[in-house]
């Protein structure tokens, strides 16, 4: 039986009435959740950067209040604008400085990694190596940063995952197909690296121009990603939410 996940990412929620770049990110988030109310899915993944610039407890509580209205379950991972300790305490009722875990959704173990410091810790890499099943036809991994350079000059030059080659090295040791779902780059893109298929999902904030060295906004459209999978296969596509 197939399972459907939804991924949203890079919410960048600011203070009430704050509109960076003249964008009402809170209204964007509500609009995104309203669009999801028309979807039938088992689980929602929010893949980091819940806060606009700096972590804020009140923002996390506001986001949680909106998510708790969903009829589906959800998981949170952190981005470079987040605080792991705050997220762990507010969303998971635990006290920890890292935020990585696995979860069984349907019959599949899904991996959630923490790249919020700009790298994946050695502890996580060892944990991932210990938990990947080489007999599985594919694995699903969520992480905020793409584990490769993506031919997006502004992000590749300044905001890449510092030890992406180490994570790649680990994943390339398997014949298993690795489906990796990310955010951070503020655009829609798919990148293939050997056995890795890396899917970058659009932001709730704005999308970045992938042709320019300097930061530039290409679009203020927002979107989310559908992920459908069963025992042997996975299909994914992005859906945009228009005004």
C-alpha positions as a Markdown table, in Angstrom:
| # | Residue | x | y | z |
|---|---|---|---|---|
| 1 | Unk | 0.0 | 0.0 | 0.0 |
| 2 | Unk | 1.4 | 3.4 | -1.0 |
| 3 | Unk | 2.2 | 6.2 | 1.5 |
| 4 | Unk | 2.1 | 9.9 | 0.8 |
| 5 | Unk | 4.3 | 12.5 | 2.6 |
| 6 | Unk | 4.3 | 16.3 | 2.2 |
| 7 | Unk | 7.5 | 18.4 | 2.6 |
| 8 | Unk | 7.5 | 22.1 | 3.3 |
| 9 | Unk | 10.6 | 24.0 | 4.1 |
| 10 | Unk | 12.3 | 27.4 | 4.8 |
| 11 | Unk | 9.3 | 29.0 | 6.5 |
| 12 | Unk | 11.3 | 32.0 | 7.7 |
| 13 | Unk | 8.6 | 33.1 | 10.1 |
| 14 | Unk | 9.3 | 36.5 | 11.6 |
| 15 | Unk | 7.7 | 38.5 | 14.4 |
| 16 | Unk | 4.0 | 39.4 | 14.1 |
| 17 | Unk | 3.5 | 42.0 | 11.4 |
| 18 | Unk | 7.1 | 41.7 | 10.3 |
| 19 | Unk | 7.3 | 41.6 | 6.4 |
| 20 | Unk | 10.9 | 41.1 | 5.2 |
| 21 | Unk | 11.3 | 41.9 | 1.5 |
| 22 | Unk | 7.6 | 43.1 | 1.8 |
| 23 | Unk | 6.6 | 39.4 | 2.1 |
| 24 | Unk | 4.0 | 38.4 | 4.7 |
| 25 | Unk | 5.6 | 35.0 | 5.6 |
| 26 | Unk | 3.0 | 34.2 | 8.2 |
| 27 | Unk | 0.2 | 34.7 | 5.7 |
| 28 | Unk | 2.3 | 32.5 | 3.3 |
| 29 | Unk | 2.4 | 29.7 | 5.8 |
| 30 | Unk | -1.3 | 29.8 | 6.6 |
| 31 | Unk | -2.0 | 29.8 | 2.8 |
| 32 | Unk | 0.3 | 26.8 | 2.4 |
| 33 | Unk | -1.4 | 24.9 | 5.2 |
| 34 | Unk | -4.8 | 25.7 | 3.7 |
| 35 | Unk | -3.6 | 24.2 | 0.4 |
| 36 | Unk | -2.5 | 21.1 | 2.3 |
| 37 | Unk | -6.0 | 20.7 | 3.8 |
| 38 | Unk | -7.1 | 19.6 | 0.3 |
| 39 | Unk | -4.4 | 16.9 | 0.2 |
| 40 | Unk | -4.7 | 13.4 | 1.6 |
| 41 | Unk | -1.4 | 12.5 | 3.2 |
| 42 | Unk | 0.0 | 10.5 | 6.1 |
| 43 | Unk | 2.8 | 12.7 | 7.4 |
| 44 | Unk | 4.2 | 16.3 | 7.0 |
| 45 | Unk | 7.9 | 17.1 | 7.2 |
| 46 | Unk | 9.1 | 20.6 | 7.9 |
| 47 | Unk | 12.7 | 20.6 | 6.8 |
| 48 | Unk | 14.2 | 23.6 | 8.6 |
| 49 | Unk | 14.5 | 27.3 | 8.9 |
| 50 | Unk | 11.3 | 27.8 | 10.8 |
| 51 | Unk | 12.5 | 31.2 | 12.0 |
| 52 | Unk | 13.2 | 34.2 | 9.7 |
| 53 | Unk | 16.6 | 35.2 | 10.9 |
| 54 | Unk | 17.3 | 34.3 | 14.6 |
| 55 | Unk | 15.6 | 31.5 | 16.7 |
| 56 | Unk | 12.7 | 32.8 | 18.7 |
| 57 | Unk | 10.6 | 30.7 | 21.2 |
| 58 | Unk | 7.4 | 32.7 | 20.4 |
| 59 | Unk | 7.8 | 31.9 | 16.7 |
| 60 | Unk | 8.2 | 28.2 | 17.4 |
| 61 | Unk | 5.1 | 28.2 | 19.6 |
| 62 | Unk | 3.1 | 30.0 | 16.9 |
| 63 | Unk | 4.3 | 27.5 | 14.2 |
| 64 | Unk | 3.4 | 24.6 | 16.5 |
| 65 | Unk | -0.1 | 26.0 | 17.1 |
| 66 | Unk | -0.7 | 26.1 | 13.3 |
| 67 | Unk | 0.7 | 22.6 | 12.7 |
| 68 | Unk | -1.3 | 21.1 | 15.6 |
| 69 | Unk | -4.5 | 21.9 | 13.7 |
| 70 | Unk | -3.5 | 19.4 | 11.0 |
| 71 | Unk | -5.2 | 16.0 | 11.0 |
| 72 | Unk | -1.9 | 14.3 | 10.0 |
| 73 | Unk | 1.2 | 13.8 | 12.1 |
| 74 | Unk | 4.3 | 15.8 | 11.4 |
| 75 | Unk | 8.1 | 16.0 | 12.0 |
| 76 | Unk | 10.4 | 19.0 | 12.3 |
| 77 | Unk | 14.1 | 19.2 | 11.5 |
| 78 | Unk | 16.2 | 22.3 | 12.0 |
| 79 | Unk | 18.0 | 24.6 | 9.6 |
| 80 | Unk | 20.8 | 27.1 | 10.0 |
| 81 | Unk | 18.4 | 29.8 | 11.3 |
| 82 | Unk | 17.0 | 27.5 | 14.0 |
| 83 | Unk | 18.0 | 26.4 | 17.5 |
| 84 | Unk | 18.0 | 22.7 | 18.1 |
| 85 | Unk | 17.5 | 23.0 | 21.9 |
| 86 | Unk | 14.4 | 25.2 | 21.4 |
| 87 | Unk | 12.9 | 22.9 | 18.8 |
| 88 | Unk | 13.6 | 19.8 | 20.8 |
| 89 | Unk | 12.0 | 21.3 | 23.9 |
| 90 | Unk | 8.9 | 22.7 | 22.2 |
| 91 | Unk | 8.1 | 20.1 | 19.6 |
| 92 | Unk | 9.6 | 16.9 | 21.1 |
| 93 | Unk | 9.6 | 17.6 | 24.8 |
| 94 | Unk | 13.2 | 16.6 | 25.2 |
| 95 | Unk | 16.5 | 18.3 | 26.0 |
| 96 | Unk | 19.2 | 17.8 | 23.3 |
| 97 | Unk | 21.6 | 19.9 | 21.3 |
| 98 | Unk | 21.3 | 17.8 | 18.1 |
| 99 | Unk | 18.1 | 16.8 | 16.2 |
| 100 | Unk | 18.5 | 13.6 | 14.2 |
| 101 | Unk | 16.3 | 10.6 | 14.4 |
| 102 | Unk | 14.5 | 7.9 | 12.3 |
| 103 | Unk | 10.7 | 7.3 | 12.2 |
| 104 | Unk | 8.7 | 4.4 | 10.7 |
| 105 | Unk | 6.1 | 5.9 | 8.3 |
| 106 | Unk | 3.9 | 3.2 | 6.6 |
| 107 | Unk | 6.3 | 0.3 | 6.8 |
| 108 | Unk | 9.4 | 2.4 | 5.9 |
| 109 | Unk | 12.1 | 3.8 | 8.1 |
| 110 | Unk | 12.7 | 7.4 | 7.2 |
| 111 | Unk | 15.9 | 9.2 | 8.3 |
| 112 | Unk | 16.0 | 12.8 | 9.5 |
| 113 | Unk | 19.4 | 14.5 | 9.8 |
| 114 | Unk | 20.6 | 17.7 | 11.5 |
| 115 | Unk | 22.7 | 20.0 | 9.4 |
| 116 | Unk | 21.9 | 23.2 | 11.3 |
| 117 | Unk | 25.5 | 24.0 | 12.2 |
| 118 | Unk | 26.4 | 23.8 | 8.5 |
| 119 | Unk | 27.7 | 20.3 | 8.7 |
| 120 | Unk | 26.6 | 16.8 | 9.7 |
| 121 | Unk | 28.3 | 15.6 | 12.9 |
| 122 | Unk | 30.5 | 12.5 | 13.1 |
| 123 | Unk | 28.0 | 11.1 | 15.6 |
| 124 | Unk | 25.2 | 11.3 | 13.0 |
| 125 | Unk | 27.3 | 9.8 | 10.2 |
| 126 | Unk | 28.1 | 6.8 | 12.4 |
| 127 | Unk | 24.5 | 6.5 | 13.4 |
| 128 | Unk | 23.4 | 6.6 | 9.8 |
| 129 | Unk | 26.0 | 4.0 | 8.8 |
| 130 | Unk | 24.7 | 1.8 | 11.6 |
| 131 | Unk | 21.1 | 2.1 | 10.6 |
| 132 | Unk | 21.0 | 2.0 | 6.8 |
| 133 | Unk | 19.9 | -1.4 | 5.5 |
| 134 | Unk | 22.0 | -2.3 | 2.4 |
| 135 | Unk | 19.2 | -4.7 | 1.3 |
| 136 | Unk | 16.6 | -2.0 | 0.9 |
| 137 | Unk | 16.0 | -1.0 | -2.7 |
| 138 | Unk | 16.0 | 2.7 | -1.6 |
| 139 | Unk | 16.2 | 5.0 | 1.4 |
| 140 | Unk | 14.5 | 8.3 | 2.2 |
| 141 | Unk | 16.5 | 10.9 | 4.0 |
| 142 | Unk | 15.5 | 14.5 | 5.0 |
| 143 | Unk | 18.2 | 17.1 | 5.7 |
| 144 | Unk | 18.1 | 20.9 | 5.5 |
| 145 | Unk | 21.2 | 21.4 | 3.4 |
| 146 | Unk | 21.7 | 19.6 | 0.1 |
| 147 | Unk | 24.7 | 17.2 | 0.4 |
| 148 | Unk | 26.3 | 18.5 | -2.8 |
| 149 | Unk | 27.0 | 21.7 | -4.8 |
| 150 | Unk | 24.0 | 22.4 | -7.0 |
| 151 | Unk | 25.1 | 24.9 | -9.7 |
| 152 | Unk | 23.4 | 27.7 | -7.8 |
| 153 | Unk | 26.3 | 30.2 | -7.6 |
| 154 | Unk | 25.1 | 32.3 | -4.7 |
| 155 | Unk | 24.3 | 29.4 | -2.5 |
| 156 | Unk | 27.2 | 27.1 | -3.7 |
| 157 | Unk | 29.8 | 29.9 | -3.0 |
| 158 | Unk | 28.6 | 31.0 | 0.5 |
| 159 | Unk | 26.0 | 28.6 | 2.0 |
| 160 | Unk | 26.9 | 25.0 | 1.1 |
| 161 | Unk | 27.1 | 22.1 | 3.5 |
| 162 | Unk | 30.7 | 22.1 | 4.8 |
| 163 | Unk | 31.3 | 18.4 | 5.0 |
| 164 | Unk | 29.0 | 17.3 | 2.1 |
| 165 | Unk | 31.8 | 15.1 | 0.6 |
| 166 | Unk | 32.0 | 13.1 | 3.9 |
| 167 | Unk | 28.2 | 12.4 | 3.7 |
| 168 | Unk | 28.5 | 11.5 | 0.1 |
| 169 | Unk | 31.3 | 9.1 | 0.7 |
| 170 | Unk | 29.2 | 7.3 | 3.3 |
| 171 | Unk | 26.1 | 7.0 | 1.0 |
| 172 | Unk | 28.1 | 6.0 | -2.0 |
| 173 | Unk | 29.2 | 2.9 | -0.2 |
| 174 | Unk | 25.8 | 1.4 | -0.8 |
| 175 | Unk | 24.1 | 0.1 | -3.9 |
| 176 | Unk | 20.9 | 1.4 | -2.4 |
| 177 | Unk | 19.2 | 4.3 | -4.2 |
| 178 | Unk | 19.3 | 7.3 | -1.8 |
| 179 | Unk | 16.4 | 9.8 | -2.1 |
| 180 | Unk | 17.4 | 12.9 | -0.2 |
| 181 | Unk | 15.0 | 15.7 | 0.4 |
| 182 | Unk | 16.3 | 19.2 | 1.2 |
| 183 | Unk | 15.5 | 22.9 | 1.4 |
| 184 | Unk | 17.9 | 25.7 | 2.1 |
| 185 | Unk | 18.6 | 26.8 | -1.5 |
| 186 | Unk | 15.1 | 28.4 | -2.0 |
| 187 | Unk | 14.3 | 26.9 | -5.3 |
| 188 | Unk | 13.1 | 23.7 | -7.0 |
| 189 | Unk | 15.8 | 21.5 | -8.3 |
| 190 | Unk | 16.8 | 17.8 | -8.7 |
| 191 | Unk | 20.5 | 16.8 | -8.7 |
| 192 | Unk | 21.9 | 13.4 | -9.3 |
| 193 | Unk | 25.2 | 12.2 | -7.9 |
| 194 | Unk | 25.9 | 8.5 | -8.4 |
| 195 | Unk | 23.3 | 6.6 | -6.3 |
| 196 | Unk | 22.0 | 9.9 | -4.7 |
| 197 | Unk | 18.9 | 11.7 | -6.0 |
| 198 | Unk | 18.7 | 15.1 | -4.3 |
| 199 | Unk | 15.4 | 16.9 | -4.4 |
| 200 | Unk | 15.4 | 20.6 | -3.3 |
| 201 | Unk | 12.0 | 22.0 | -2.4 |
| 202 | Unk | 10.9 | 25.6 | -2.8 |
| 203 | Unk | 10.7 | 27.9 | 0.2 |
| 204 | Unk | 7.7 | 29.4 | 2.0 |
| 205 | Unk | 9.5 | 32.8 | 1.7 |
| 206 | Unk | 10.9 | 33.4 | -1.8 |
| 207 | Unk | 12.9 | 31.6 | -4.5 |
| 208 | Unk | 16.5 | 32.4 | -5.3 |
| 209 | Unk | 17.8 | 33.1 | -8.8 |
| 210 | Unk | 20.1 | 30.2 | -9.7 |
| 211 | Unk | 21.9 | 32.1 | -12.5 |
| 212 | Unk | 23.4 | 34.9 | -10.5 |
| 213 | Unk | 26.5 | 35.1 | -8.3 |
| 214 | Unk | 24.9 | 37.8 | -6.1 |
| 215 | Unk | 21.8 | 37.2 | -4.1 |
| 216 | Unk | 18.7 | 37.9 | -6.2 |
| 217 | Unk | 15.0 | 36.8 | -5.8 |
| 218 | Unk | 13.6 | 35.1 | -8.9 |
| 219 | Unk | 10.1 | 34.5 | -7.6 |
| 220 | Unk | 7.8 | 35.0 | -4.6 |
| 221 | Unk | 5.8 | 31.9 | -5.5 |
| 222 | Unk | 5.6 | 29.3 | -2.7 |
| 223 | Unk | 5.2 | 25.6 | -2.9 |
| 224 | Unk | 5.4 | 22.2 | -1.3 |
| 225 | Unk | 6.5 | 18.7 | -2.3 |
| 226 | Unk | 4.5 | 15.5 | -2.6 |
| 227 | Unk | 6.3 | 12.3 | -2.0 |
| 228 | Unk | 4.6 | 9.0 | -2.8 |
| 229 | Unk | 6.3 | 5.7 | -2.0 |
| 230 | Unk | 5.7 | 2.0 | -1.6 |
| 231 | Unk | 7.9 | -1.0 | -0.9 |
| 232 | Unk | 9.9 | -0.7 | -4.2 |
| 233 | Unk | 9.5 | 2.7 | -5.7 |
| 234 | Unk | 9.2 | 6.5 | -4.9 |
| 235 | Unk | 7.7 | 9.3 | -6.9 |
| 236 | Unk | 7.9 | 13.0 | -6.1 |
| 237 | Unk | 6.7 | 16.3 | -7.5 |
| 238 | Unk | 6.4 | 20.0 | -6.4 |
| 239 | Unk | 3.1 | 21.8 | -6.2 |
| 240 | Unk | 3.0 | 25.6 | -6.3 |
| 241 | Unk | 0.4 | 27.6 | -4.3 |
| 242 | Unk | -0.7 | 30.7 | -6.3 |
| 243 | Unk | -2.4 | 33.8 | -5.0 |
